[in-house]
């Protein structure tokens, strides 16, 4: 009965989404205030019934209702309850329902926290989001019904959740990623609403900016968790592989990064309005493209949903409608909203324009590398592979070009600046960054690494430039404490995000250049030395988990004569599916990780294939991403986003508004 209740709730959510996508939009066009006023209530209704539907599916998983096809295929009675719950979105149908739930949550949040917007604007924004919800609810109901029954022939037990997904990181990773993916639908909806109203002004950018920053922050944290999961769960010791499905989440992040900087210019100076709208369309379209790549079956990946092509065709048609319709509207309306505001070549506007160009070029380059094999295969030109060498050759130089501008940006002035002032402000930070780049690699030991030195110079340039700007802002106050108190949350968020980017740069380069690894055969009693650490293989043990049995290798790690860690990697065999998985052991620290993973038994003498890794500063990659995410969230606390004062609030179509 519970699955049928969930299915009915999903149908009702679909009906309300259709009403949300049509009635308020009609009201905005006709100037019919009662129709527009329905939008917030309809958005809340979609959330309520989507939540009921999701709760019903979660109940089916937790109660081991194997009469439901998706439960029987992706759960098992031996599965721990927390993984039974996360199994709700560990499959195509359930993950799509989670997508719908999060989308409805974003709609309800806009309805509640943007209540001060002009009624006509709010109606258009929620209607656009309602139409997006119609597309995904249709996808769920007509091609991916999560409540489909297995009748007759209900199995006694389920097939189990993919062992790769039985992990704490994968409990949190998909919801965070979806919050970012779906969050860009808010920026998209504001952009389309502005085009429909024919008004692309600073008010539109101010309303859209906090939602975009939050979506970007969620996506940053989601990608970070995915990278962390790949590092410790796959047993390969890597944190990024340029996998097509990894790229599917990275592409909207790159476009979103350009978007949040472009919105800042539009809000502050009224510039780049048409370009900002195009970036909003681009970012959400790439989110939809990622959905197509993951669910169409055209990709094979450790975390893709291999499904039938009919589902991929549905998403492809939906993607075509969204992109085609929005670009058509853009072509009709954008030429009439060009900016007449000028700025000098040496100005903050120019630096942010460079930022946009670099990120867009990076996005297009990654997109081309991801889609090229698929396009060539579809054209019958054979199988092609585009791997890390291509992406590194394109992406790394682009980031190296961007970083010098990031050091100048916070100190630069709007509209017009001068090279003389830049030189006066940044000469000392530049010399200090150069000195740090020369000196710090000397403490790493071994041969001097010029790439690490360059990374330190660039990262220090970013940080010292921001510190110089912070000093300038604080010193003008009556006291240091008052100077810090008057810093806006937007500025603090920018500071944290740029600091996080610098940390990630150092972590990536240091890990890439200084990593040491060894693949060897070891048996109990053997000793290996790597990067000054001694790994002693003590013994083997057979252990049992809630739904698996494992061979566990027990190691003692010494630094000199001192024992610093006991590590126990495992080779697990899951009882329900018979899948064999590697569980790496990691001794982590701020400046280095020690990593041990087991391979297969080797020979007849009790030997095992063992992988040892020394990973310096790898935690800085994820710590930097956390700083970026926190920085994105911090901007929302800015008071100007809560002080949305409406003027010229006529609700008739095309009425002016400002904030």
For each residue, the residues with C-beta under 8 A, 3 or more apart:
1: 4 5
2: 5 6 56 59 60 63 65
3: 6 7 56 57 60 65 67 68 147 149
4: 1 7 8 147
5: 1 2 8 9 52 56
6: 2 3 9 10 52 53 54 55 56 57 60 146 147
7: 3 4 10 11 53 145 147
8: 4 5 11 12
9: 5 6 12 13 49 50 52 53 56
10: 6 7 13 14 49 50 53 97 100 137 140 141 147
11: 7 8 14 15 141
12: 8 9 15 16 49
13: 9 10 16 17 45 46 49 50 53 100 104 133 137
14: 10 11 17 18 134 137 138 141
15: 11 12 18 19
16: 12 13 19 20 42 45 46 49
17: 13 14 20 21 42 46 130 131 133 134 137
18: 14 15 21 22 130 134
19: 15 16 22 23 38 42 130
20: 16 17 23 24 38 39 42 43 46 107 126 127 129 130 133
21: 17 18 25 127 128 130 131 133 134
22: 18 19 25 26 127 130
23: 19 20 26 27 35 38 42 127
24: 20 27 28 35 36 38 39 42 123 124 126 127 130
25: 21 22 28 29 123 124 127 128
26: 22 23 29 30 32 35
27: 23 24 30 31 32 33 34 35 36 37 38 123
28: 24 25 31 36 120 123 124 127 196 653
29: 25 26 653
30: 26 27 35 653
31: 27 28 651 652 653
32: 26 27 35 36
33: 27 36 37 119 651
34: 27 37 38
35: 23 24 26 27 30 32 38 123
36: 24 27 28 32 33 39 119 120 122 123 651
37: 27 33 34 40 119 123
38: 19 20 23 24 27 34 35 41 42
39: 20 24 36 42 43 111 122 123 126 127 130
40: 37 43 44 111 112 115 122 126
41: 38 44 45
42: 16 17 19 20 23 24 38 39 45 46 126 130
43: 20 39 40 46 47 104 107 108 110 111 126 129 130
44: 40 41 47 48 108 111
45: 13 16 41 42 48 49
46: 13 16 17 20 42 43 49 50 104 107 108 130 133
47: 43 44 50 51 101 104 105 107 108
48: 44 45 51 52
49: 9 10 12 13 16 45 46 52 53
50: 9 10 13 46 47 53 54 97 100 101 104
51: 47 48 54 55 101 104
52: 5 6 9 48 49 55 56
53: 6 7 9 10 13 49 50 56 57 97 100 101
54: 6 50 51 57 58 88 97 98 101
55: 6 51 52 58 59
56: 2 3 5 6 9 52 53 59 60 147
57: 3 6 53 54 60 61 68 70 88 94 97 146 147
58: 54 55 61 62 85 88
59: 2 55 56 62 63 65
60: 2 3 6 56 57 63 65 68 71 147
61: 57 58 64 65 71 75 84 85 87 88
62: 58 59 81 84 85
63: 2 59 60
64: 61 71 75 77 84 158
65: 2 3 59 60 61 68 71
66: 71 72 75 150 154 155 156 157 158
67: 3 71 72 149 150 151 154
68: 3 57 60 65 71 72 146 147 148 149 150
69: 72 73 148 149 150
70: 57 73 74 91 93 94 146 147 148
71: 60 61 64 65 66 67 68 74 75 158
72: 66 67 68 69 75 150 154 155 158 159
73: 69 70 91 158 159
74: 70 71 87 90 91 94 158 159 160 161 162
75: 61 64 66 71 72 79 84 87 158 159 160 161
76: 79 157 158 159 160 161 547 576
77: 64 157 158
78: 160 546 547 575 576
79: 75 76 83 84 87 158 160 161 166 546 547
80: 83 84 546 547
81: 62 84 85
82: 85 86 171
83: 79 80 86 87 161 165 166 171
84: 61 62 64 75 79 80 81 87
85: 58 61 62 81 82 88 171
86: 82 83 89 90 161 165 170 171
87: 61 74 75 79 83 84 90 91 94 161 165
88: 54 57 58 61 85 94 97 98
89: 86 94 95 97 98 174 175
90: 74 86 87 94 95 161 162 165 170 174
91: 70 73 74 87 94 95 305
92: 95 96 144 295 305 307 311
93: 70 96 97 140 144 145 146 148
94: 57 70 74 87 88 89 90 91 97 98 146
95: 89 90 91 92 98 99 174 178 305
96: 92 93 99 100 136 139 140 144 146 295
97: 10 50 53 54 57 88 89 93 94 100 101 140 146
98: 54 88 89 94 95 101 102 174 175 178
99: 95 96 102 103 136 178 181 182 291
100: 10 13 50 53 96 97 103 104 133 136 137 140
101: 47 50 51 53 54 97 98 104 105
102: 98 99 105 106 175 178 179 182
103: 99 100 106 107 129 132 133 136 182 185
104: 13 43 46 47 50 51 100 101 107 108 133
105: 47 101 102 108 109
106: 102 103 109 110 129 182 183 185 186
107: 20 43 46 47 103 104 110 111 126 129 130 133
108: 43 44 46 47 104 105 111 112
109: 105 106 112 113
110: 43 106 107 113 114 122 125 126 129 186 189 211
111: 39 40 43 44 107 108 114 115 122 126
112: 40 108 109 115
113: 109 110
114: 110 111 117 122 125 207 644
115: 40 111 112 122
116: 644 645 646
117: 114 121 122 125 207 644 646
118: 121 122 646 649 651 655 657
119: 33 36 37 122 123 649 651
120: 28 36 123 124 197 651 652 653 655
121: 117 118 124 125 193 197 207 657
122: 36 39 40 110 111 114 115 117 118 119 125 126
123: 24 25 27 28 35 36 37 39 119 120 126 127
124: 24 25 28 120 121 127 128 189 192 193 196 197
125: 110 114 117 121 122 128 129 186 189 190 193
126: 20 24 39 40 42 43 107 110 111 122 123 129 130 189
127: 20 21 22 23 24 25 28 39 123 124 130 131
128: 21 25 124 125 131 132 188 189 192 193
129: 20 43 103 106 107 110 125 126 132 133 185 186 189
130: 17 18 19 20 21 22 24 39 42 43 46 107 126 127 133 134
131: 17 21 127 128 134 135
132: 103 128 129 135 136 185 188 189 322
133: 13 17 20 21 46 100 103 104 107 129 130 136 137
134: 14 17 18 21 130 131 137 138
135: 131 132 138 139 318 321 322
136: 96 99 100 103 132 133 139 140
137: 10 13 14 17 100 133 134 140 141
138: 14 134 135 141 142 314
139: 96 135 136 142 143 144 311 314 315 318
140: 10 93 96 97 100 136 137 143 144 145 146
141: 10 11 14 137 138 145
142: 138 139 145 314
143: 139 140 310 311 314
144: 92 93 96 139 140 311
145: 7 93 140 141 142 148
146: 6 57 68 70 93 94 96 97 140
147: 3 4 6 7 10 56 57 60 68 70
148: 68 69 70 93 145
149: 3 67 68 69
150: 66 67 68 69 72 153 154 155
151: 67 154
152:
153: 150
154: 66 67 72 150 151
155: 66 72 150 158
156: 66
157: 66 76 77 576
158: 64 66 71 72 73 74 75 76 77 79 155 576
159: 72 73 74 75 76 576 577
160: 74 75 76 78 79 163 547 574 576 577 579
161: 74 75 76 79 83 86 87 90 165 166
162: 74 90 165 166 579
163: 160 166 548 572 574 577 579 581
164: 167 170 233 234 302 303 581
165: 83 86 87 90 161 162 170
166: 79 83 161 162 163 170 547 574
167: 164 170 171 229 233
168: 171 172
169: 172 173 225 226 228 229 232 233
170: 86 90 164 165 166 167 173 174 229 233
171: 82 83 85 86 167 168
172: 168 169 175 176 225
173: 169 170 176 177 222 225 226 229
174: 89 90 95 98 170 177 178 222
175: 89 98 102 172 178 179 222
176: 172 173 179 180 218 219 221 222 225
177: 173 174 180 181 218 219 222 223 225 226 249
178: 95 98 99 102 174 175 181 182 222
179: 102 175 176 182 183 215 218 219 222
180: 176 177 183 184 215 216 217 218 219 220 221 222 223 249 252 253 256
181: 99 177 178 184 219 249 252 287 290 291
182: 99 102 103 106 178 179 185 215 287
183: 106 179 180 186 187 211 212 214 215 216 218 219
184: 180 181 187 188 212 215 219 252 256 280 283 284 287
185: 103 106 129 132 182 188 189 284 287
186: 106 110 125 129 183 189 190 208 211 212 215
187: 183 184 190 191 208 211 212 215 259 280 283 284
188: 128 132 184 185 191 192 280 281 283 284 326
189: 110 124 125 126 128 129 132 185 186 192 193
190: 125 186 187 193 194 204 207 208 211 280
191: 187 188 194 195 208 276 277 280 281 326
192: 124 128 188 189 195 196 281 326 329
193: 121 124 125 128 189 190 196 197
194: 190 191 197 199 200 204 277
195: 191 192 198 200 277 329 330 333 334
196: 28 124 192 193 329 333
197: 120 121 124 193 194 653 654 655
198: 195 333 336 337 654
199: 194 203 204 337 654 656 657
200: 194 195 204 266 273 274 276 277 337
201: 204 205 270 273 658
202: 205 206 266 267 268 270 658 659
203: 199 206 207 657 658 659
204: 190 194 199 200 201 207 208 266
205: 201 202 208 209 263 266 267 273 276
206: 202 203 209 267 640 641 644 659
207: 114 117 121 190 203 204 211 644 659
208: 186 187 190 191 204 205 211 212 263 280
209: 205 206 212 213 260 263 264 267 635 641
210: 213 214 635 636 638 641
211: 110 183 186 187 190 207 208 214 215
212: 183 184 186 187 208 209 215 216 256 259 260 263 280
213: 209 210 216 217 260 493 632 633 635 636
214: 183 210 211 217 218 632 633 636
215: 179 180 182 183 184 186 187 211 212 218 219 256
216: 180 183 212 213 219 220 253 256 257 259 260 632
217: 180 213 214 220 221 628 629 630 631 632 633
218: 176 177 179 180 183 214 215 221 222 629 632
219: 176 177 179 180 181 183 184 215 216 222 223 249 252 253 256
220: 180 216 217 223 224 253 625 628 629 632
221: 176 180 217 218 224 225 625 626 629
222: 173 174 175 176 177 178 179 180 218 219 225 226 249
223: 177 180 219 220 226 227 249 250 253 625
224: 220 221 227 228 622 625 626 629
225: 169 172 173 176 177 221 222 228 229
226: 169 173 177 222 223 229 230 246 249 303
227: 223 224 230 231 239 240 621 622 625
228: 169 224 225 231 232 239 622
229: 167 169 170 173 225 226 232 233
230: 226 227 233 234 236 238 239 240 241 246
231: 227 228 234 237 238 239 618
232: 169 228 229 584 586
233: 164 167 169 170 229 230 583 584
234: 164 230 231 238 302 582
235: 582 583 584 597 598 611
236: 230 597
237: 231 515 517 584 595 597 611 613 615
238: 230 231 234 241
239: 227 228 230 231 511 618 621
240: 227 230 246
241: 230 238 246 388
242: 246 247 369 387 388 391 392
243: 246 247 301 302 303
244: 247 248 293 299 301 304 370
245: 248 249 290 293 294 299 301 303 304
246: 226 230 240 241 242 243 249 250
247: 242 243 244 250 251 366 367 369 370
248: 244 245 251 289 290 293 294 370
249: 177 180 181 219 222 223 226 245 246 252 253 290
250: 223 246 247 253 254 366
251: 247 248 254 255 286 289 290 363 366 367 370
252: 180 181 184 219 249 255 256 283 284 286 287 290
253: 180 216 219 220 223 249 250 256 257
254: 250 251 257 258 359 362 363 366
255: 251 252 258 259 279 282 283 286 359 360 363
256: 180 184 212 215 216 219 252 253 259 260 283
257: 216 253 254 260 261 359
258: 254 255 261 262 279 355 356 359 360 363
259: 187 212 216 255 256 262 263 276 279 280 282 283
260: 209 212 213 216 256 257 263 264 632
261: 257 258 264 265 352 355 356 359
262: 258 259 265 266 272 275 276 279 352 356
263: 205 208 209 212 259 260 266 267 276
264: 209 260 261 267 268 352
265: 261 262 268 269 271 272 276 349 352 353
266: 200 202 204 205 262 263 269 270 271 272 273 276
267: 202 205 206 209 263 264
268: 202 264 265 414
269: 265 266 341 343 349 414 415
270: 201 202 266 273 339 341
271: 265 266 339 341 343 349
272: 262 265 266 275 276 339 353 356
273: 200 201 205 266 270 276 277 337 338 339
274: 200 277 278 330 334 335 337 338 339
275: 262 272 278 279 356
276: 191 200 205 259 262 263 265 266 272 273 279 280
277: 191 194 195 200 273 274 280 281 330 334
278: 274 275 281 282 330 334
279: 255 258 259 262 275 276 282 283 356 360
280: 184 187 188 190 191 208 212 259 276 277 283 284
281: 188 191 192 277 278 284 285 323 326 327 330
282: 255 259 278 279 285 286 363
283: 184 187 188 252 255 256 259 279 280 286 287
284: 184 185 187 188 252 280 281 287 288 322
285: 281 282 288 289 319 322 323 326
286: 251 252 255 282 283 289 290 363 367
287: 181 182 184 185 252 283 284 290 291
288: 284 285 291 292 315 318 319 322 323
289: 248 251 285 286 292 293 319
290: 181 245 248 249 251 252 286 287 293 294
291: 99 181 287 288 294 295 315
292: 288 289 295 296 312 315 316 319
293: 244 245 248 289 290 296 298 299 304 370
294: 245 248 290 291 299 303 304 305
295: 92 96 291 292 304 305 307 311 312 315
296: 292 293 299 307 309 311 312 313 315 316
297: 306 307 308 309 311 312
298: 293 312 374
299: 244 245 293 294 296 304 374
300: 304 306
301: 243 244 245 304
302: 164 234 243
303: 164 226 243 245 294
304: 244 245 293 294 295 299 300 301
305: 91 92 95 294 295
306: 297 300
307: 92 295 296 297 311 312
308: 297 311 312
309: 296 297 312 313
310: 143 313 314
311: 92 139 143 144 295 296 297 307 308 314 315
312: 292 295 296 297 298 307 308 309 315 316
313: 296 309 310 316 317
314: 138 139 142 143 310 311 317 318
315: 139 288 291 292 295 296 311 312 318 319
316: 292 296 312 313 319 320
317: 313 314 320 321
318: 135 139 288 314 315 321 322
319: 285 288 289 292 315 316 322 323
320: 316 317 323 324
321: 135 317 318 324 325
322: 132 135 284 285 288 318 319 325 326
323: 281 285 288 319 320 326 327
324: 320 321 327 328
325: 321 322 328 329
326: 188 191 192 281 285 322 323 329 330
327: 281 323 324 330 331
328: 324 325 331 332
329: 192 195 196 325 326 332 333
330: 195 274 277 278 281 326 327 333 334
331: 327 328 334 335
332: 328 329
333: 195 196 198 329 330 336 337
334: 195 274 277 278 330 331 337
335: 274 331 338
336: 198 333
337: 198 199 200 273 274 333 334
338: 273 274 335
339: 270 271 272 273 274
340:
341: 269 270 271
342:
343: 269 271 347 349 350 414 415 416
344: 347 350 415 416 417
345: 350
346: 350 412 416 417 418 419 422
347: 343 344 350 351 412 413 414 415 416 417
348: 351 352 409 412 413 414 417
349: 265 269 271 343 352 353 414 415
350: 343 344 345 346 347 353 354
351: 347 348 354 355 405 408 409 412
352: 261 262 264 265 348 349 355 356 409
353: 265 272 349 350 356 357
354: 350 351 357 358 402 405
355: 258 261 351 352 358 359 402 405 406 409
356: 258 261 262 272 275 279 352 353 359 360
357: 353 354 360 361
358: 354 355 361 362 398 399 401 402
359: 254 255 257 258 261 355 356 362 363 402
360: 255 258 279 356 357 363 364
361: 357 358 364 365 398
362: 254 358 359 365 366 394 395 398 399
363: 251 254 255 258 282 286 359 360 366 367
364: 360 361 367 368
365: 361 362 368 369 391 394 395 398
366: 247 250 251 254 362 363 369 370 391 394 395
367: 247 251 286 363 364 370 371
368: 364 365 371 372
369: 242 247 365 366 372 386 390 391 394
370: 244 247 248 251 293 366 367 374 386
371: 367 368 374 375
372: 368 369 375 376 384 386
373: 376 377 383 384 385 386
374: 298 299 370 371 377 378
375: 371 372 378 379
376: 372 373 379 381 382 383 384
377: 373 374 380 381 382 383 384
378: 374 375
379: 375 376
380: 377
381: 376 377 384
382: 376 377
383: 373 376 377
384: 372 373 376 377 381
385: 373
386: 369 370 372 373 390 391
387: 242 390 391
388: 241 242 391 392
389: 392 393
390: 369 386 387 393 394
391: 242 365 366 369 386 387 388 394 395
392: 242 388 389 395 396
393: 389 390 396 397
394: 362 365 366 369 390 391 397 398
395: 362 365 366 391 392 398 399
396: 392 393 399 400
397: 393 394 400 401
398: 358 361 362 365 394 395 401 402
399: 358 362 395 396 402 403 505
400: 396 397 403 454 458
401: 358 397 398 404 405
402: 354 355 358 359 398 399 405 406
403: 399 400 406 407 458 459 461 462 505
404: 401 407 408 458 461
405: 351 354 355 401 402 408 409
406: 355 402 403 409 461 462 465 498 501
407: 403 404 426 429 433 461 462 464 465 466
408: 351 404 405 411 412 422 426 465
409: 348 351 352 355 405 406 412 465
410: 465 466 469 494 495 498
411: 408 422 425 426 465 468 469 472
412: 346 347 348 351 408 409 417 422
413: 347 348 416 417 421
414: 268 269 343 347 348 349
415: 269 343 344 347 349
416: 343 344 346 347 413
417: 344 346 347 348 412 413 421 422
418: 346 421 422
419: 346 422 423
420: 423 424
421: 413 417 418 424 425
422: 346 408 411 412 417 418 419 425 426
423: 419 420 426 427
424: 420 421 427
425: 411 421 422 429 468 472
426: 407 408 411 422 423 429 430 465 468
427: 423 424 430 431
428: 431 432 468
429: 407 425 426 432 433 461 464 465 467 468
430: 426 427 433 434 461
431: 427 428 434 435
432: 428 429 435 436 460 464
433: 407 429 430 436 437 456 457 458 460 461 464
434: 430 431 437 438 457
435: 431 432 438 439
436: 432 433 439 440 456 457 460
437: 433 434 440 441 453 454 456 457 460
438: 434 435 441 442 453
439: 435 436 442 443
440: 436 437 443 444 453 456
441: 437 438 444 448 449 452 453 456
442: 438 439 448
443: 439 440
444: 440 441 449 452 514 616
445:
446: 449
447:
448: 441 442 453
449: 441 444 446 452 453 513 514
450: 453 454
451: 454 455 509 512 513
452: 441 444 449 455 456 509 510 513 514
453: 437 438 440 441 448 449 450 456 457
454: 400 437 450 451 457 458 509
455: 451 452 458 459 505 506 508 509 510
456: 433 436 437 440 441 452 453 459 460 506
457: 433 434 436 437 453 454 460 461
458: 400 403 404 433 454 455 461 462 502 505
459: 403 455 456 462 463 502 503 505 506
460: 432 433 436 437 456 457 463 464 502
461: 403 404 406 407 429 430 433 457 458 464 465
462: 403 406 407 458 459 465 466 498 499 501 502
463: 459 460 466 467 498 499 502
464: 407 429 432 433 460 461 467 468
465: 406 407 408 409 410 411 426 429 461 462 468 469
466: 407 410 462 463 469 470 495 498 499
467: 429 463 464 470 471
468: 411 425 426 428 429 464 465 471 472
469: 410 411 465 466 472 473
470: 466 467 473 474 487 495
471: 467 468 474 475
472: 411 425 468 469 475 476
473: 469 470 476 483 487 491
474: 470 471 477 480 483 484 487
475: 471 472 483
476: 472 473 483
477: 474 480 482 483 486
478: 482
479: 482 483
480: 474 477 483 484
481: 484 485
482: 477 478 479 485 486
483: 473 474 475 476 477 479 480 486 487
484: 474 480 481 487
485: 481 482
486: 477 482 483
487: 470 473 474 483 484 491 492
488: 491 492 638 639
489: 492 493 634 635 636 637 638 639
490: 493 494 634 635 638
491: 473 487 488 494 495
492: 487 488 489 495 496 631 634
493: 213 489 490 496 497 630 631 632 633 634 635
494: 410 490 491 497 498 631 635
495: 410 466 470 491 492 498 499 631
496: 492 493 499 500 627 628 630 631 634
497: 493 494 500 501 627 628 631 632
498: 406 410 462 463 466 494 495 501 502 631
499: 462 463 466 495 496 502 503 624 627 631
500: 496 497 503 504 623 624 625 626 627 628 629 630 631
501: 406 462 497 498 504 505 624 628
502: 458 459 460 462 463 498 499 505 506 624
503: 459 499 500 506 507 620 621 623 624 627
504: 500 501 507 508 620 621 624 625 628
505: 399 403 455 458 459 501 502 508 509 624
506: 455 456 459 502 503 509 510 617 620
507: 503 504 510 511 617 618 619 620 621 622 623 624
508: 455 504 505 511 512 621
509: 451 452 454 455 505 506 512 513
510: 452 455 506 507 513 514 616 617 620
511: 239 507 508 514 515 615 616 617 618 621
512: 451 508 509 515
513: 449 451 452 509 510
514: 444 449 452 510 511 614 616 617
515: 237 511 512 613 614 615 616
516: 530 531 613 614
517: 237 530 611 612 613 614
518: 528 530 611 612
519: 599 609 610 611
520: 528 609 610 612
521: 602 603 607 608 609 610
522: 526 528 537 607 608 610
523: 526 537 605 606 607 608
524: 537 538 539 540 606
525: 537
526: 522 523 536 537
527: 534 535 536 537
528: 518 520 522 534 535 612
529: 532 533 534 535
530: 516 517 518 533 535 612 614
531: 516 614
532: 529 559
533: 529 530 557 558 559 564 594 614
534: 527 528 529 557 558 559
535: 527 528 529 530 555 556 557 596 612
536: 526 527 555 556 557 558
537: 522 523 524 525 526 527 553 554 555 610
538: 524 554 555 556
539: 524 554
540: 524 551 552 553 554 606 608
541: 551 552 554
542: 549 550 551 552
543: 549 550 552 570
544: 548 549 550
545: 548 549 550 572
546: 78 79 80
547: 76 78 79 80 160 166 574 575 576
548: 163 544 545 572 573 574 575
549: 542 543 544 545 572 573 575
550: 542 543 544 545 570 571 572 573 583
551: 540 541 542 570 571 598
552: 540 541 542 543 568 569 570
553: 537 540 568 569 570 596 598 608 610
554: 537 538 539 540 541 566 567 568
555: 535 536 537 538 566 567 568 569 585 596
556: 535 536 538 563 565 566 567
557: 533 534 535 536 563 564 565 566 567 587 594
558: 533 534 536 561 562 563 564
559: 532 533 534 562 564
560:
561: 558
562: 558 559
563: 556 557 558 566
564: 533 557 558 559 587
565: 556 557 587 594
566: 554 555 556 557 563
567: 554 555 556 557 585 586 587 594 596
568: 552 553 554 555 585
569: 552 553 555 582 583 584 585 596 597 598
570: 543 550 551 552 553 582 583 585 598
571: 550 551 580 581 582 583 598 600
572: 163 545 548 549 550 580 581 582 583
573: 548 549 550 578 579 580 581
574: 160 163 166 547 548 577 578 579 580 581
575: 78 547 548 549 578
576: 76 78 157 158 159 160 547
577: 159 160 163 574
578: 573 574 575
579: 160 162 163 573 574
580: 571 572 573 574
581: 163 164 571 572 573 574
582: 234 235 569 570 571 572 597 598 599
583: 233 235 550 569 570 571 572
584: 232 233 235 237 569 595 596 597
585: 555 567 568 569 570 595 596 597
586: 232 567 593 594 595 596
587: 557 564 565 567 593 594
588: 593 619
589: 592 593 619
590: 619 620
591: 616 617
592: 589 614 615 616 617 618
593: 586 587 588 589 613 614 615 618 619
594: 533 557 565 567 586 587 612 613 614 615
595: 237 584 585 586 611 612 613 614 615
596: 535 553 555 567 569 584 585 586 610 611 612 613
597: 235 236 237 569 582 584 585 610 611 613
598: 235 551 553 569 570 571 582 608 609 610 611
599: 519 582 602 608 609 610 611
600: 571 608 609
601: 606 607 608 609
602: 521 599 607 608 609
603: 521 607
604:
605: 523
606: 523 524 540 601
607: 521 522 523 601 602 603
608: 521 522 523 540 553 598 599 600 601 602
609: 519 520 521 598 599 600 601 602
610: 519 520 521 522 537 553 596 597 598 599
611: 235 237 517 518 519 595 596 597 598 599
612: 517 518 520 528 530 535 594 595 596
613: 237 515 516 517 593 594 595 596 597
614: 514 515 516 517 530 531 533 592 593 594 595
615: 237 511 515 592 593 594 595 618
616: 444 510 511 514 515 591 592
617: 506 507 510 511 514 591 592 620
618: 231 239 507 511 592 593 615 621 622
619: 507 588 589 590 593 622 623
620: 503 504 506 507 510 590 617 623 624
621: 227 239 503 504 507 508 511 618 624 625
622: 224 227 228 507 618 619 625 626
623: 500 503 507 619 620 626 627
624: 499 500 501 502 503 504 505 507 620 621 627 628
625: 220 221 223 224 227 500 504 621 622 628 629
626: 221 224 500 622 623 629 630
627: 496 497 499 500 503 623 624 630 631
628: 217 220 496 497 500 501 504 624 625 631 632
629: 217 218 220 221 224 500 625 626 632 633
630: 217 493 496 500 626 627 633 634
631: 217 492 493 494 495 496 497 498 499 500 627 628 634 635
632: 213 214 216 217 218 220 260 493 497 628 629 635
633: 213 214 217 493 629 630 636
634: 489 490 492 493 496 630 631 637
635: 209 210 213 489 490 493 494 631 632 638
636: 210 213 214 489 633 641
637: 489 634
638: 210 488 489 490 635 641 642
639: 488 489 642 643
640: 206 643
641: 206 209 210 636 638 644
642: 638 639
643: 639 640
644: 114 116 117 206 207 641 659
645: 116 659
646: 116 117 118 649 657 658 659
647: 657 658 659
648: 655 656 657 658
649: 118 119 646 655 657
650: 655 656
651: 31 33 36 118 119 120 655
652: 31 120 655
653: 28 29 30 31 120 197
654: 197 198 199
655: 118 120 197 648 649 650 651 652
656: 199 648 650
657: 118 121 199 203 646 647 648 649
658: 201 202 203 646 647 648
659: 202 203 206 207 644 645 646 647
